[in-house]
Amino acid sequence: MALNLNRAQWSLLALIPIASLFFIGGPNATVLPWLRYAWNLGHIGFFFVATSSICVALPKFSRERPWQYLAIIAVASLAIETIQLGIGRNFSLLDIARNLTGASLALALLLKTALPKPALLISLVFLLFDASKFTQVAINDWSYQHRGPLIENFETDQFMALWPKHIERSQDLVFEGSYAGLVHLKTGKFSGINISPVLRNWSGYQAVHLAIFNSQNYSRAITIRLHDVAHELSPQNYSDRFNKTFDLLPGWNSLSISLDEIKSAPKNRPMDTSKMHQIGLFYSNLESDDYLFIDDIRLEP
């Protein structure tokens, strides 16, 4: 027997499978920052459509009790974010704000004067804020991915948001220019730093260069790990990436790794140097807190 549903009810029904994306699916670990941000903006669209459908299906409730409706959205959003935290995702106050913004804009559009002006004003301000942040992320992402052959030299803080929190720009010791990256290291089996996503496309170059400062007065071994998008999405077997240990002399060390060597590192396939994902540097079995400087990470023609 066919369901006798109006357009609003069909819209709500169609949103059920989309709502499952709050808990499953979504961008994988390799997507660039602008795409991840764009995905998060989908919260606004989802709650705008859901609220629009509810306004048509339940006009009296949404018109007479807009604040109560927004309170329900806030509680539901808090529950969604709490569940996400419990299943290994992130709890995001920004996503809660996006949900309320989408709902408020729909109420304002469909109910006209029923939604108090402060709620509409707050929603519009947040929408402009979120759109401006997305634009900033997109511009930074585009700039970073188009600045090859340079990967990082720390001369500007524009891209430091891509790096982990235990690295900072420093003028204390530099290999070239005015700044280097200072990495604070804690004791442990593996002590170092990973950056991802890096400059994606390394194809067309011959080598990758980086400078590393050994803070000790004796030679020590450091491991460099490089892998592509395919490895990140795989079981990440040791034999499927580039791993090589280098002996660092005291002070600055200038290292150059052939792209041919990187391509041939995986055992059963060539590394896709047009879709690189991560650079990692680490000491093994560090017995005391330490530091290292890195600088002049670039591709060589």
Buried (B, 14 or more C-beta within 10 A) or exposed (E): EEEEEEEBBEBBEEBEEBEEEBEEEEBEEBBBBBBBBBBBBBBBEBBBBBBBBBBBBEBEBBBEBBEEBBEBBBEBBBEBBEEBEEEEBEBBEBBBBBBBBBBBBBBBBBBEEBBBEEBBEBBBEBBEEBEEEBEEBBEBBEEBBEBBBEBBBBBEEEBBEBBEEBBBBBEEBBBBEEBBBBBBBEEBEEBBBBBBBBBBBBEEBEBBBBBBBBBEEEEBEBBBBBBBBBBBEBEEEEEBBBEBEBEBEEEBBEBEBEBEBBBEBBEEBEBBBEBBBBBBBBBBEBEEEBBBBBBBBBBEE
